[in-house]
Amino acid sequence: GLAVPRSLRRGRALSRMVRSSPRGPALADAPVSAARRMPKECDAAPTTELRDACIAAAREAIALNGIECLSLRDVARRLGVSHQAPYKHYPSRDHLLAEVMRRCFQQFAQDLDGRKHFDDPHQDLESLGRQYLSYAEQHPLEYRLMFGTPWPAAASGRRARRWAWRWCAGCRSVPG
């Protein structure tokens, strides 16, 4: 910001300086503190929007060019942002891919949970199977990412197992 000498920070000297400012008397009536500080603009929405936009752009890139061609630079290019912008949320390509896969599993689990449930275990298992196949048919990219792609290094270990168990919650809820 603008450096204001200590002698002018408080009192009439700053007030006189504002009144005689080339910007005119509009600032003269403003409180002294408002004349010194610029308002800070803080909005969390663009951060969340960029994170979600990176996921959407990554899915698009994978659908068009395959998983091998996925890069954070390509995602940034698709979004029209600085090539460094995606790194704010995803330290590496593997982190981005892990998040794409996590969201695919989350969507898959919601789809399985949305099936028609039955008290009879055989009917419920049949309903689960139909929903599973329906999802695979309607979402081939996501299905291929979940079951045909090795886990990225960023998703290895406990986190990957936790994701897999979460999507399988629908399978565990089948009475039997």
Secondary structure, 3 states (H helix, E strand, C coil): CCCCCHHHCCCHHHHHHHHCCCCCCCCCCCCHHHHHCCCCCCCCHHHHHHHHHHHHHHHHHHHHHCHHHCCHHHHHHHHCCCCCHHHHCCCCHHHHHHHHHHHHHHHHHHHHHCCCCCCCHHHHHHHHHHHHHHHHHHCHHHHHHHHHCCCCHHHCCHHHHHHHHHHCHHHHCCCC
